[in-house]
Amino acid sequence: MDWSKVKITPLNLVVALCFVYAFYCLLGYEKTISGFANTTKVIYTLLLALILSITDIIFRRFIDNTKWIWLIQGSFILLITIMIIIFQKV
């Protein structure tokens, strides 16, 4: 595999964190406080990872410059995080 063609992007890092969290829930370390079962958390986390992977592929397809990918994807992650926090407060 040619490692020079591999692009590490912010969405790739978030997808990796989703997989780590899903594995963490599968091992049973996550205590269920919110009322969701661990299986439900794993399914939602893997679904989020799938959506983020597709989004990352779309971003990389249309944007060639790595600097712009980092800027746009970082802004995308920040925007989504802020929206999640706002919707949890409402």
N, C-alpha and C positions, 0 to 999 in steps of 0.2 A: 504494500500500500504506500502510495506517495503522500507523505505527511505534509508536504508543502501545499497541497490542494485542500487540506482540511481547514475549515474556517470555524474558529471558536466564536460564537456570538452570544449575546446576553440571553436570548431565548433558548439556546442550547444549554446554558447553565441552569436556567429555570426548569427545563425539562429534566435535567439530571437531578435536581433537587426534588422534583415531583416523584421520580422513581425511588429515590432514597426514602422519602416520606411514606410512599406506598409499601415499600419493603419493611420499614419501621412499624407500620400498622399491621402488616401481615405477621410479623413476629410477635405481636401482642403487647408491645411496650406502650402503645398509646392507650391511655385510660379514657373510657367513654364517659364524658361528662355532658356533652351537648345533646345526647339522645340519639345520635347516629351510631349504628353498629360499625365495627371496624371494616366489615366487608363493603359497606356502603361508602365509607371514606376511601377505600382502595379503588373502588370502581370510579368514583368521581375524580380522584387524583389521576388515574390512568387516562380517563377521558380528557381531562385538562391537558395532560402531557401530549396526547394525540392532537388536540386542537392547536396547541402551541407549536408542535413540530410542523404541522401543515402551514401555520402562519409563518414560521421561520423559513420554510422552503419558498413560500410566496415572496417574502421580503428579499431573500437571496437571489431569486429569479429576476426581479426587477431592478435591484440595486447592485451594482458591480463593486463600488468602492467600499472597502472594509470599514473605513472611518465613518462613512455615512450609515452603514448598517448598524454600527455600534450606537451612533447618535439616535437614529430613528427607533431601533428596538429598545434602547434604554428609555427613551421617552414613552414608548408604548407600554412598557412594563410599569413605569411610574404612573402613567395615566390610569391603567387598569387597577393598580394598587390603591390609588386615591379613590377611584369609584367604588371599590369594594368596601373601603373604610366608611365612605359616606353612606352607602346603602345599608351597612350594618348598624349605623347610628339611627337610621330612620325607622 
